[in-house]
Amino acid sequence: MLSIPILDRLSIRDYQGLILTILFFGFESLIRIIVTILPSFVIKGIDVFIANVFPWLSKNETNPHVSPLEKAESFDQMMRFWKKYEFEQHVVRTRDDYLLCVHRIPSVLQNQKGVKQPSLKPPKRTSNKTSKIHVIDNLDNFDQQFPPVHHFQTKPVVLLYHGFLMSSEIWVCNVDEYRNLPLLLAEKGYDVWLGNARGNKYSQNHLWRNPRYHEFWGFSLNEYAIYDLPDVVDYILDHTGVRNLTYIGFSQGTAQAFASLSINPALNRKINLFIAMAPATTPKGLHHPLIDAFVKATPSVIYLLFGRKTPLKLALFWQRIISPPMFVKVIDICVGFLFGWTGRNMTPDQKLVSYQHLYSLTSVKSLVHWFQIIRTGRFQMFDELPSRLPYHTANAVADHVPPRFTTKQIKTPIAIFYGGSDSLVDFDVLSADLPAPLAYVKAIKHWEHLDFLWAEKIEDIVFPDILKLLEHFNPSISLSEEQQHQNVKDTKLVQDFNVHRSTSSTRAVSDKDINNGSSSSNSSISGEKLGN
């Protein structure tokens, strides 16, 4: 039978799927263009018509289906909904002059303390081969090598980082207050910070690069590891006066920490514990074989689909157009198609809220970087000179090899939480690339990727273990509420005095900086307090 080069690599069904995908993207693009160019009075007229003909439908879309969190447009609005927490916004200037927004929950309001919350179940300490939850606890091995640091005058600090195409909002959108990890930690007396990766809705600023142009979006996991995380950690330590902090990452938030700790020895001394939730370093690939083969063949083809700036704007577009229940169904179908997830561990009500805060922008280059990692099976730096051959050959010799992130050199204690049904996590490959022993490992058999944010019973299955780890690596003397509050005030006074005394040596953003575009080291920009 005649073999046609390249064309015979795909089956008839593959070609059918490819053609349908192209038709779908073309049809979807046409609808977006039509909606975009429609005059505003036409859109308003359609809204009025729907309100008059289908009043019950208009009412349902105007009011939240489950919680006001569903309609909250920002982190500030979400925190105002919870009412009882102080919160702040800070801006960190990186060494390459991106301006990153970092949210902070420093404490619970004094008049709101003591509110009764559901008790948390103790973590499971033992398991067997048939158990749905498996735990490995090596904390005793770390007491001598990494002695706990006592915080006498300041609260222990925790930094949380979101995943790919996300923002800090994912941490505070559980419909039940006690199921939001940052709020629980604030209630327990921790100083909680939430980072935002460059390019997302809160970090789209640069001293001279405009996000309207592709130069702004020329970053990947490399920049997260080299600039963002170290600079944010330095800012927090300088602002709070503590010597180190605990880092909790989800998905890409774990990858940037693995990468940054592997190339920055000094950062290992500033993070006393790294908790990795649904860690992603070397994903196996996508669930659908055609899409998986397509992107593995040549990751750079992603540039042809999405351009050089930001991907998946269509998700944000349709989120504004269709109803939340319909958007939930669309997202469930998409993640099932791409990753094989079912979403069964999350309640329908939770999806209605959390899916409204699921997506934020990032760069196409970051997406290409991930597909490079999937293709090679190596947790590596971005390959600026990828091979132009779509497939490897037996006699091929690589003309260059991008450097690995040398994760075996990490000194910070690591705790890992992963799901047995998470297609993006290969624990055997991950653990083989990490220093042994790991401080703590918890595997939950039937959990998927997003379950570590919004699954039912997360407050019983995961949070007790996290609190146990935090208490182990951040022991504090017990003080009365008044003493703790006074110590925080004293610390702030000392910090304000030091900042005032060293104003001449710090890098505050000024009109001169912005006009000249001067490049310098990381510094604090602002700390605007937004608490009630």
C-alpha positions as CSV (number, residue, x, y, z in Angstrom):
1,M,0.0,0.0,0.0
2,L,1.3,3.4,-0.9
3,S,2.6,5.4,2.1
4,I,2.2,9.1,2.0
5,P,4.8,10.9,4.1
6,I,3.5,13.0,7.0
7,L,-0.2,12.5,6.0
8,D,-0.3,8.8,6.9
9,R,0.8,9.6,10.5
10,L,-2.8,10.3,11.4
11,S,-5.8,8.0,11.1
12,I,-9.2,8.9,9.5
13,R,-10.7,9.6,12.9
14,D,-7.8,11.9,13.8
15,Y,-8.3,13.9,10.7
16,Q,-12.0,14.1,11.5
17,G,-11.2,15.5,14.9
18,L,-8.7,17.9,13.5
19,I,-11.1,19.3,11.0
20,L,-13.9,19.6,13.5
21,T,-11.5,21.4,15.9
22,I,-10.5,23.9,13.1
23,L,-14.2,24.5,12.2
24,F,-15.0,25.0,15.9
25,F,-12.3,27.6,16.4
26,G,-13.3,29.4,13.2
27,F,-17.0,29.5,14.1
28,E,-16.1,30.6,17.7
29,S,-13.8,33.4,16.3
30,L,-16.5,34.6,14.0
31,I,-19.1,34.9,16.8
32,R,-16.6,36.8,19.0
33,I,-15.9,39.2,16.1
34,I,-19.6,39.8,15.6
35,V,-20.3,40.4,19.3
36,T,-17.2,42.7,19.6
37,I,-18.2,45.0,16.7
38,L,-21.9,45.2,17.6
39,P,-22.8,48.7,18.8
40,S,-23.6,49.0,22.5
41,F,-27.2,50.1,21.9
42,V,-27.8,46.8,20.0
43,I,-26.5,44.7,22.9
44,K,-28.5,46.7,25.4
45,G,-31.6,46.2,23.2
46,I,-31.0,42.5,23.2
47,D,-30.7,42.6,27.1
48,V,-34.0,44.5,27.3
49,F,-35.7,42.1,25.0
50,I,-34.6,39.1,27.1
51,A,-35.6,40.8,30.3
52,N,-39.1,41.4,28.9
53,V,-39.7,38.1,27.2
54,F,-37.9,35.9,29.7
55,P,-38.0,37.8,33.0
56,W,-37.1,34.7,35.1
57,L,-34.0,34.2,33.1
58,S,-32.9,37.8,33.4
59,K,-33.4,37.7,37.2
60,N,-31.3,34.5,37.5
61,E,-28.4,36.0,35.6
62,T,-28.5,39.2,37.6
63,N,-28.4,37.6,41.0
64,P,-25.8,35.2,42.3
65,H,-26.9,31.6,42.1
66,V,-25.1,30.5,45.2
67,S,-23.1,33.2,46.9
68,P,-22.1,36.9,46.3
69,L,-18.6,35.5,45.8
70,E,-19.8,34.4,42.4
71,K,-20.2,38.0,41.2
72,A,-17.2,39.5,43.1
73,E,-14.9,41.2,40.6
74,S,-11.7,41.4,42.6
75,F,-9.9,40.0,45.6
76,D,-10.9,43.1,47.6
77,Q,-14.6,42.5,47.1
78,M,-14.2,38.9,48.1
79,M,-12.4,39.8,51.3
80,R,-15.1,42.4,52.1
81,F,-17.7,39.7,51.8
82,W,-16.0,37.8,54.6
83,K,-15.9,41.0,56.7
84,K,-13.8,39.8,59.6
85,Y,-10.3,40.0,58.1
86,E,-7.9,42.8,57.7
87,F,-6.4,42.8,54.2
88,E,-3.8,44.8,52.3
89,Q,-2.4,45.2,48.8
90,H,1.3,45.5,48.2
91,V,3.3,46.1,44.9
92,V,6.7,44.5,44.4
93,R,9.1,45.7,41.8
94,T,11.2,42.9,40.4
95,R,14.8,43.2,39.2
96,D,13.5,43.3,35.6
97,D,11.0,46.0,36.5
98,Y,7.7,44.1,36.5
99,L,5.3,45.3,39.1
100,L,3.7,42.4,40.9
101,C,0.6,42.7,43.2
102,V,0.8,40.7,46.4
103,H,-2.3,40.5,48.7
104,R,-1.9,40.2,52.4
105,I,-4.2,39.0,55.3
106,P,-2.3,40.1,58.3
107,S,-4.8,39.3,61.0
108,V,-8.4,38.9,62.0
109,L,-10.2,42.1,63.1
110,Q,-10.1,42.5,66.9
111,N,-13.9,42.7,67.3
112,Q,-14.4,39.6,65.1
113,K,-12.2,37.1,66.9
114,G,-13.5,34.1,68.7
115,V,-16.1,33.2,66.1
116,K,-17.0,29.6,66.3
117,Q,-15.8,27.4,63.4
118,P,-16.2,23.7,62.7
119,S,-13.6,21.6,64.4
120,L,-11.0,20.0,62.1
121,K,-10.3,16.3,62.2
122,P,-6.8,15.1,63.1
123,P,-4.6,14.0,60.2
124,K,-4.4,10.3,59.5
125,R,-1.0,9.0,60.5
126,T,-1.1,5.4,59.2
127,S,-2.4,3.7,56.2
128,N,-2.1,0.4,54.2
129,K,-1.9,-0.6,50.6
130,T,-5.7,-0.7,50.2
131,S,-6.3,2.6,51.9
132,K,-7.6,5.5,49.8
133,I,-5.2,7.9,51.6
134,H,-1.5,7.2,52.0
135,V,0.8,9.2,54.3
136,I,4.6,9.2,54.7
137,D,5.7,11.3,57.7
138,N,9.5,12.0,58.0
139,L,9.3,15.1,60.2
140,D,11.4,13.7,63.0
141,N,14.3,13.4,60.5
142,F,14.3,17.1,60.0
143,D,14.5,18.4,63.6
144,Q,18.3,18.4,63.8
145,Q,19.1,19.3,60.2
146,F,16.4,22.1,60.1
147,P,15.8,23.2,63.7
148,P,12.4,25.1,64.0
149,V,12.6,28.9,64.3
150,H,10.7,30.5,67.2
151,H,8.9,33.7,66.4
152,F,8.8,35.7,69.6
153,Q,7.9,39.2,68.4
154,T,6.3,38.6,65.0
155,K,3.8,36.3,63.5
156,P,5.0,33.4,61.4
157,V,4.6,34.2,57.7
158,V,3.0,32.0,55.0
159,L,3.1,32.8,51.3
160,L,0.6,31.1,49.0
161,Y,1.0,31.0,45.2
162,H,-1.6,30.1,42.6
163,G,-1.4,27.8,39.5
164,F,-1.2,28.3,35.8
165,L,-3.8,30.8,34.3
166,M,-4.9,31.7,37.8
167,S,-4.7,34.5,40.4
168,S,-4.9,34.9,44.2
169,E,-8.7,34.8,44.0
170,I,-8.6,31.0,43.9
171,W,-7.6,30.8,47.5
172,V,-10.6,32.7,48.9
173,C,-13.6,31.5,46.8
174,N,-14.8,28.5,48.7
175,V,-18.4,29.0,49.7
176,D,-17.7,28.0,53.3
177,E,-15.4,30.3,55.2
178,Y,-13.6,27.6,57.1
179,R,-12.7,25.8,53.8
180,N,-10.6,28.8,52.6
181,L,-7.0,28.0,53.6
182,P,-5.8,31.6,53.9
183,L,-8.7,32.5,56.1
184,L,-8.1,29.5,58.3
185,L,-4.4,30.4,58.7
186,A,-5.2,34.0,59.6
187,E,-7.6,32.7,62.2
188,K,-4.8,30.5,63.6
189,G,-2.5,33.5,63.9
190,Y,-0.4,33.4,60.8
191,D,0.5,36.4,58.6
192,V,-0.8,35.3,55.2
193,W,0.5,36.6,51.9
194,L,-0.9,35.7,48.4
195,G,1.3,36.2,45.3
196,N,0.2,37.0,41.8
197,A,2.3,35.9,38.8
198,R,3.4,38.5,36.3
199,G,0.8,38.8,33.5
200,N,-2.3,37.9,35.5
201,K,-5.1,40.4,36.2
202,Y,-3.3,41.9,39.1
203,S,0.2,42.0,37.7
204,Q,-0.1,43.6,34.3
205,N,2.3,46.5,34.8
206,H,5.8,47.3,33.9
207,L,7.9,50.4,34.2
208,W,8.2,50.8,30.4
209,R,6.7,47.7,28.7
210,N,3.1,48.0,27.7
211,P,0.9,44.8,27.9
212,R,-0.7,45.8,24.6
213,Y,2.6,44.7,22.9
214,H,4.2,41.3,22.8
215,E,7.4,42.5,24.5
216,F,5.6,42.6,27.8
217,W,4.5,38.9,27.4
218,G,8.0,37.6,26.7
219,F,8.3,35.6,29.9
220,S,8.1,31.9,30.9
221,L,8.7,29.8,33.9
222,N,12.3,31.0,33.8
223,E,11.3,34.5,34.9
224,Y,9.0,33.2,37.6
225,A,11.9,31.4,39.1
226,I,14.7,33.9,38.6
227,Y,12.9,37.1,39.4
228,D,9.3,36.8,40.7
229,L,9.5,34.4,43.6
230,P,12.9,35.5,45.1
231,D,11.9,39.2,44.8
232,V,8.5,38.6,46.4
233,V,10.1,36.6,49.3
234,D,12.7,39.3,49.9
235,Y,10.0,42.0,50.0
236,I,7.9,40.0,52.5
237,L,10.8,39.3,54.8
238,D,12.0,42.9,54.6
239,H,8.4,44.2,55.3
240,T,7.7,41.8,58.2
241,G,11.1,41.5,59.8
242,V,11.1,37.7,60.0
243,R,14.0,35.6,58.9
244,N,12.1,33.0,56.8
245,L,8.6,32.0,55.8
246,T,6.6,29.0,54.8
247,Y,5.7,28.6,51.1
248,I,2.5,26.9,49.9
249,G,2.1,26.4,46.2
250,F,-0.6,24.9,44.0
251,S,0.2,23.4,40.5
252,Q,2.4,25.9,38.7
253,G,2.9,27.6,42.0
254,T,4.9,24.5,43.0
255,A,6.8,24.4,39.8
256,Q,8.1,27.9,40.1
257,A,9.2,27.1,43.7
258,F,11.0,23.9,42.6
259,A,12.7,25.8,39.9
260,S,13.6,28.9,42.0
261,L,14.9,26.8,44.9
262,S,17.0,24.7,42.6
263,I,18.9,27.7,41.1
264,N,18.9,30.1,44.1
265,P,20.8,28.6,47.2
266,A,20.1,31.8,49.2
267,L,16.3,31.3,48.8
268,N,16.6,27.9,50.5
269,R,17.6,29.7,53.7
270,K,14.6,32.0,53.4
271,I,11.9,29.3,53.1
272,N,11.7,27.0,56.1
273,L,9.1,24.7,54.5
274,F,7.8,24.2,51.0
275,I,4.3,22.6,50.8
276,A,3.5,21.5,47.3
277,M,-0.1,20.8,46.5
278,A,-0.9,19.0,43.2
279,P,2.8,19.5,42.2
280,A,3.4,19.9,38.5
281,T,7.0,19.6,37.1
282,T,6.9,16.9,34.4
283,P,3.3,16.3,33.3
284,K,2.7,13.2,31.2
285,G,0.7,15.1,28.6
286,L,-2.9,15.7,27.6
287,H,-5.7,13.2,27.9
288,H,-6.8,13.3,24.2
289,P,-4.2,11.5,22.1
290,L,-4.6,13.7,19.0
291,I,-4.1,17.0,20.9
292,D,-1.3,15.4,22.9
293,A,0.6,14.2,19.9
294,F,0.0,17.5,18.1
295,V,1.6,19.7,20.8
296,K,4.3,17.2,21.6
297,A,5.4,17.1,18.0
298,T,6.3,20.8,17.9
299,P,5.4,23.0,20.9
300,S,6.1,26.1,19.0
301,V,2.9,25.5,17.0
302,I,1.2,27.1,20.0
303,Y,2.4,30.5,18.7
304,L,0.4,29.9,15.5
305,L,-2.8,29.2,17.4
306,F,-2.5,32.0,20.0
307,G,0.0,34.6,18.8
308,R,2.8,36.0,20.9
309,K,0.9,37.6,23.8
310,T,-1.7,35.8,25.9
311,P,-3.7,32.6,25.3
312,L,-7.3,31.5,26.0
313,K,-8.9,35.0,25.9
314,L,-11.8,33.1,24.4
315,A,-12.4,31.5,27.9
316,L,-12.7,34.9,29.5
317,F,-14.9,36.1,26.6
318,W,-17.4,33.3,26.9
319,Q,-17.4,33.6,30.7
320,R,-18.9,37.1,30.3
321,I,-21.4,36.0,27.6
322,I,-22.9,32.8,28.8
323,S,-24.6,32.0,32.1
324,P,-22.5,30.6,35.0
325,P,-24.3,27.2,34.9
326,M,-23.6,26.9,31.2
327,F,-20.0,28.0,31.8
328,V,-19.5,25.3,34.4
329,K,-20.7,22.7,31.9
330,V,-18.3,24.1,29.3
331,I,-15.3,24.0,31.6
332,D,-16.2,20.4,32.8
333,I,-16.3,19.3,29.2
334,C,-13.0,21.0,28.3
335,V,-11.0,19.7,31.3
336,G,-12.5,16.2,30.7
337,F,-11.4,16.4,27.1
338,L,-7.9,17.7,27.8
339,F,-7.0,16.1,31.1
340,G,-9.5,13.4,31.8
341,W,-10.9,15.0,35.0
342,T,-14.4,14.4,36.1
343,G,-14.8,17.1,38.8
344,R,-16.9,14.7,40.9
345,N,-15.2,15.7,44.2
346,M,-16.5,19.2,43.9
347,T,-20.1,20.2,44.6
348,P,-22.1,21.9,41.8
349,D,-22.6,24.9,44.0
350,Q,-18.8,25.2,44.6
351,K,-18.2,25.0,40.8
352,L,-20.7,27.8,40.2
353,V,-18.5,30.1,42.4
354,S,-15.0,28.9,41.9
355,Y,-15.2,28.6,38.1
356,Q,-16.0,32.3,37.9
357,H,-12.5,32.9,39.4
358,L,-10.7,30.1,37.7
359,Y,-9.0,31.9,34.8
360,S,-6.6,34.8,34.5
361,L,-4.1,35.8,31.9
362,T,-0.6,34.6,31.3
363,S,1.9,34.5,28.4
364,V,1.8,32.2,25.4
365,K,5.5,31.7,26.0
366,S,4.7,30.1,29.4
367,L,2.3,27.7,27.7
368,V,5.0,26.8,25.1
369,H,7.4,26.3,28.0
370,W,5.1,23.7,29.6
371,F,4.7,21.8,26.3
372,Q,8.4,21.8,25.9
373,I,8.7,20.1,29.3
374,I,5.9,17.6,28.4
375,R,7.6,16.8,25.1
376,T,11.1,16.2,26.6
377,G,9.9,14.7,29.9
378,R,12.5,17.0,31.6
379,F,11.9,19.8,34.1
380,Q,14.0,22.2,32.1
381,M,14.5,25.9,31.4
382,F,12.9,27.4,28.3
383,D,14.4,26.3,25.0
384,E,14.9,29.3,22.9
385,L,16.2,27.2,20.0
386,P,13.8,24.2,19.7
387,S,14.4,21.5,17.1
388,R,12.6,22.1,13.8
389,L,12.1,18.4,13.4
390,P,8.6,17.3,14.4
391,Y,9.8,13.9,15.6
392,H,12.9,12.4,17.2
393,T,14.9,10.0,15.1
394,A,17.0,7.1,16.3
395,N,20.3,8.5,15.0
396,A,19.7,12.1,15.9
397,V,22.2,14.0,18.1
398,A,21.0,17.0,19.9
399,D,22.8,20.2,18.9
400,H,22.0,21.8,22.2
401,V,20.4,20.7,25.5
402,P,18.5,23.3,27.7
403,P,19.7,23.2,31.3
404,R,17.6,21.3,33.8
405,F,16.3,22.8,37.0
406,T,18.5,20.9,39.4
407,T,15.8,20.1,42.0
408,K,18.0,17.5,43.8
409,Q,20.0,20.4,45.1
410,I,17.1,21.9,47.0
411,K,17.8,22.1,50.8
412,T,14.4,23.4,52.0
413,P,12.2,20.7,53.6
414,I,9.5,19.6,51.2
415,A,5.9,18.3,51.8
416,I,3.9,17.0,48.9
417,F,0.1,16.5,48.6
418,Y,-1.1,14.8,45.4
419,G,-4.1,13.0,43.9
420,G,-4.0,9.5,42.5
421,S,-6.4,10.6,39.7
422,D,-4.4,13.7,38.8
423,S,-3.2,13.3,35.2
424,L,-0.7,16.2,35.6
425,V,1.2,14.6,38.5
426,D,3.6,11.7,38.1
427,F,4.8,11.2,41.7
428,D,7.4,8.6,40.8
429,V,9.1,10.9,38.3
430,L,8.8,13.9,40.7
431,S,10.2,12.1,43.8
432,A,13.1,10.7,41.8
433,D,14.2,14.3,41.0
434,L,13.9,15.5,44.6
435,P,16.3,15.1,47.6
436,A,15.4,12.3,50.0
437,P,13.8,12.0,52.3
438,L,10.8,14.2,51.7
439,A,9.5,15.7,55.0
440,Y,5.9,14.7,54.4
441,V,3.9,13.0,51.6
442,K,0.1,12.5,51.4
443,A,-1.5,10.8,48.5
444,I,-5.3,10.9,48.1
445,K,-6.4,8.1,45.7
446,H,-9.4,9.5,44.0
447,W,-8.6,13.2,44.0
448,E,-7.9,15.2,40.8
449,H,-5.9,18.4,40.2
450,L,-8.5,21.1,41.3
451,D,-9.6,19.1,44.3
452,F,-6.8,20.5,46.3
453,L,-8.5,23.9,46.1
454,W,-12.2,23.1,46.2
455,A,-13.0,19.5,47.0
456,E,-15.5,18.4,49.5
457,K,-14.0,17.6,52.9
458,I,-10.8,19.4,52.1
459,E,-11.0,20.9,55.6
460,D,-10.8,17.3,57.0
461,I,-8.5,15.6,54.6
462,V,-5.8,18.2,53.9
463,F,-6.0,21.2,56.2
464,P,-5.1,19.3,59.5
465,D,-1.9,18.1,57.9
466,I,-1.0,21.6,56.7
467,L,-1.6,23.0,60.2
468,K,0.5,20.2,61.7
469,L,3.4,21.0,59.3
470,L,3.2,24.7,60.0
471,E,3.2,24.2,63.7
472,H,6.2,21.9,63.4
473,F,8.4,24.3,61.4
474,N,6.9,27.6,62.9
475,P,6.6,27.0,66.7
476,S,5.6,30.1,68.6
477,I,5.4,31.0,72.2
478,S,1.8,31.3,73.4
479,L,0.8,34.9,74.0
480,S,-2.4,36.5,74.9
481,E,-4.4,38.2,72.2
482,E,-3.4,41.6,73.7
483,Q,0.3,40.7,73.7
484,Q,0.2,39.5,70.2
485,H,-1.6,42.6,69.0
486,Q,0.9,44.9,70.9
487,N,3.9,43.0,69.4
488,V,2.6,43.5,65.9
489,K,2.1,47.2,66.6
490,D,5.6,47.5,68.0
491,T,7.1,45.7,65.1
492,K,5.3,48.0,62.6
493,L,6.6,51.0,64.4
494,V,10.2,49.7,64.2
495,Q,9.7,48.9,60.5
496,D,8.3,52.4,59.8
497,F,11.3,54.0,61.6
498,N,13.8,51.8,59.6
499,V,12.1,52.6,56.3
500,H,12.1,56.3,57.1
501,R,15.8,56.2,58.1
502,S,16.9,54.3,55.0
503,T,14.7,56.1,52.4
504,S,17.8,57.3,50.6
505,S,19.0,53.8,50.0
506,T,15.7,52.1,49.0
507,R,14.2,51.9,45.5
508,A,10.8,53.5,45.6
509,V,9.1,54.1,42.3
510,S,9.1,57.7,41.3
511,D,8.3,59.8,38.3
512,K,12.0,59.8,37.5
513,D,12.1,56.0,37.5
514,I,9.2,55.7,35.2
515,N,10.4,58.3,32.8
516,N,14.0,57.1,32.6
517,G,13.1,53.4,32.8
518,S,16.0,52.8,35.1
519,S,16.8,49.1,36.0
520,S,17.8,48.2,39.5
521,S,17.3,45.6,42.2
522,N,14.1,44.5,43.8
523,S,12.4,46.9,46.2
524,S,9.1,47.7,47.8
525,I,6.8,50.0,45.9
526,S,3.8,50.4,48.1
527,G,1.7,48.9,50.8
528,E,-1.8,50.2,50.6
529,K,-3.9,49.0,53.5
530,L,-7.4,48.1,52.4
531,G,-8.9,46.6,55.6
532,N,-12.2,47.7,56.9
